[in-house]
Amino acid sequence: MTRPRQHETLALADSDRSGRGDRRCIATGASGGPEGMIRFVIGPDGDVVPDLSEKLPGRGLWVTASRDALAEASRKRAFSRAAKQKVTVRDDLVEAVEAMLVASIQSLIGLARRAGAAIAGHAKVEDAVRHHKAVLLIEAADGAVDAREKMKRLGDGLPAMALLTRSELGAAFDREQTVHAAILAAGDHSKGLTARLTREFARLAGFRGDISRLGLENNG
């Protein structure tokens, strides 16, 4: 990780990157790949706008994907310094970004479900895991620990994510609650979805505590 000298401007634009494509966090000055950061732009009215998809026009301001870094960016007025203008930062920006990450994950799971590449329910998931049909195991973070651990052991190295609640995971399947879900091996389509889901889970982990404690891990 590199930090700018104190007299240097911290942040900042999409062009502020190394030859490896790294971005610099406006809060900490640390450099890293965009997969571990959140992009923001300044809207026409001077509002700080999260850009999770990284498609909005304008100069990109990057913050490490973590609750602490984003809170620090807001507290230290890093967005104003980076944009070199007065900006408006909503009071609930941290919570809003976390909710957007959850919604992004739910949307991706929904896409996989409609393509026949996502399943839910203990029996279906257990069968898919046991017969090596699953490429990604998704467990509710507030599900029974014993059941989740048993499923992960059955996967024997299968990447496992556990950051959504039962209600949040259930919503992705149009259910009230879901504890066990999986993404199936279904060609290149599922590979792309799995990669995108893994990235979004990794970013969400920065807002929901320690990865190992919550079960976001890749044992492969």
N, C-alpha and C positions, 0 to 999 in steps of 0.2 A: 504494500500500500504506500502511496506517496502523498505528501501533504504540501500545499503551496506555502511559500513564505508569507508571513503575516501581512506584508504590504501588498501582496498580490490579490487580484480579484478572484474569488472562489468559484466560480461556477461555471462553468456555465453553459455554454451553448452546445448544440449538437456537434459543432465543429471542434469543441474542446475535448479532444480524445487522443489517445495514442495511436500508433500504427496498428495496434491490435484491435482497435475499435472500442477501447475502454472509454467510460464516461467518468466525470468527476462529480462527486456528491457536493451539493452546495452547502450542506450542513457540516460535514466533517472534513471535506477536502480529500477524502479517500477515493482512489480510482478503482474501477471495476467494470466488468462487462454489463451491458444493458439488461441481461437476464436477471440480474440481482438488484435492479433499481426500478424506480417509478419515474416516469416522465411527466412533467407538468408544462403547461403553456400559460401565457397571460391572455385572458380573453379581451374582447373589445372594450369592456367596461373596467378593465384593470383587475378582474377577479383571477385568482389562481385556480386553474382548471386541471384536474388529474387527467392524464392521457394514457390509460393502461394499454391501449392498442397501438400507441405510438404512431398515430396517423393524422393527428390534428395539425393544421398549419401553424407556423410560428416557431420562434426560437425555443428549443427544448431546454428546460431546467430539470436536472436529474437529482433525485434523492435516493439514498440507499433504502431498500425495501425493508424498513423496520419501524416500529412504533417510536422508538427513541430518536432515530435520526429525523423522522418527519416532525416530531414534536420540537426537536431542537431547531429545525429549519424555520418553523413558525415563531418560536420564542425569540430567536436571534435575528429575526427579520431578514433571513438569508434570501428569501424570494425577492424582496425589494432591492437588495444589493446586487443580486445576480441579474435582475431585469433592468437595473439602473433606472428605476421609476417607482413611484408609489403604487403599491398593489394592495388588494383586499384579500385577506386570508380568512376563510370561514372558521368559526370557533371549533367546529366539529370535523375539521379536515381529516384528522387521523381516523376517526370512526367512519367517516364517509369513504375513505380509500379502502379500509378493511371490508366494508360492506360491498364495495365495487369488486374487490377481489373474490369474495364469496360468490357474488352474482356471476362473475366471469367463469368460475369453476362450474357452477350449476349449469350455465349455458353450454359449456363444452361437454359436460356429461349428458345434457339433453340432446345435443347433436349426435353424440355416440349412441345414445339409446335409440334415436329415430333411425339411425343407420344399422341397427341391429348389433352394435358393438359394445353395448353396456347392459349389464344385468344387475338385478338386486334381489335380495332375499337369501337367507342362510343356505337353504338346500341348493339353489341354483349356483350360488357362488362357490359353495363347497365342491360341487361336482366339477365346475369349470377349473377350479384350482387343482383338484385332485387329478384331473386328466390333462393338465398342462395347456388348457385353452385360454387362460387368462394371462395378460401381460402386465396388468396393474391392479392391485388390490386396494380398495378404498373402504376404510372402516370409520365409523362414527367415533369421534374422540370421547364422547360420553356414553358409549356402549359398554357392556359388561367386559371388564378387563380379561377375565378368563376366556371368554368366547373369542375376543379379538386375538389374544395370544395364541389360542389353539388354531385359528384360521391362518395366522402368519406362519406358525410352525408347519402347517400343512403345505403352505406355499414354498417352503424350503428355499429361500433366497429371492422369492418374487418381490419386486418393489412394492412397498405398502405405505399408504398415506392415511393419516388419521388426524385431520384438523377441523373437519366440519362436524357440527352437532348432528344428532339423529334427525332433528327437524329440518336442518339445512340440506342434509343429504337426501332426505325423503322428498323434499320439494323438487329436486332434480329429476325424480321419477314420478312426480305427481302423486306422491303418497304423503301421509301425515308424518311418518317416521321411517327411517331405514338405518340399519346398523351395518349390514354387509353389502358391498357392491363390488363390481369388477369391470374392467375394460377387457374385451376379448381380442384375441389375435384375429384380425379380419383384414389383412392386406395392408397396403401402404396408408390407407385412410386411418386405420387405428393407430399406426405408428406416429402419424402426424398429430393426432389428437392426444396420444399418450405424452408426446414431447411437450405439447402446449399445456396439458394438465400438470405435468411435473413442474414446469416453470411457474405456473400460477400457485401451486401448492407451496413451492419454495418461497415465493414472495409473501404469501399469506403467513407462512411460519414466522416471519419477522414481526408480525403483528399479534401473534397468538402464543408467544412464549417459546421456550426451548424446544427445538425440533425433536431431540431424543425423548424428552419427557412426554411429548404429545404423540409420538409414534411416526413421525415423518422420517422415513429411512429407506435406504436402498441397500439391501443386503447382497446384491449381486456383485 
